[in-house]
Amino acid sequence: SVLAMEEAIAKVAKVFGDKEHALFLGRGAHFPIAMEGAL
C-alpha cells in the first residue's frame, strides 16, 4: 500500500520536487497512467 511506501515516496519526492520539467511515457495499458501523470 501507499502508506507502507511512505519513506520511499518521500525520498523520490525530495529528488524530483524541484524539477521544472518531466516527460511521462506510456504504451499499451500504461498509456492512461502516463497521461494522468502528465497532468
C-alpha positions as CSV (number, residue, x, y, z in Angstrom):
1,S,0.0,0.0,0.0
2,V,1.0,3.6,-0.4
3,L,1.2,4.1,3.4
4,A,3.8,1.3,3.6
5,M,5.9,3.0,0.9
6,E,5.8,6.5,2.6
7,E,9.6,6.7,3.2
8,A,10.5,5.6,-0.3
9,I,8.0,8.1,-1.8
10,A,9.4,10.9,0.4
11,K,12.9,10.2,-1.0
12,V,11.7,10.3,-4.6
13,A,9.8,13.5,-3.9
14,K,12.9,15.1,-2.5
15,V,14.9,14.2,-5.6
16,F,12.3,15.3,-8.2
17,G,10.4,18.0,-6.2
18,D,12.4,21.0,-7.5
19,K,12.4,19.9,-11.2
20,E,10.6,22.2,-13.7
21,H,10.2,19.6,-16.5
22,A,9.1,15.9,-16.7
23,L,8.5,13.5,-19.5
24,F,5.9,10.8,-19.0
25,L,5.9,7.9,-21.4
26,G,3.4,5.1,-21.5
27,R,2.4,2.4,-24.0
28,G,-0.4,-0.1,-24.1
29,A,-2.0,-0.5,-20.6
30,H,0.4,2.1,-19.2
31,F,-0.7,4.9,-21.6
32,P,-3.6,6.2,-19.4
33,I,-1.3,6.2,-16.4
34,A,1.2,8.3,-18.3
35,M,-1.5,10.7,-19.4
36,E,-2.7,11.1,-15.8
37,G,0.8,11.7,-14.6
38,A,1.4,14.3,-17.3
39,L,-1.4,16.4,-15.8
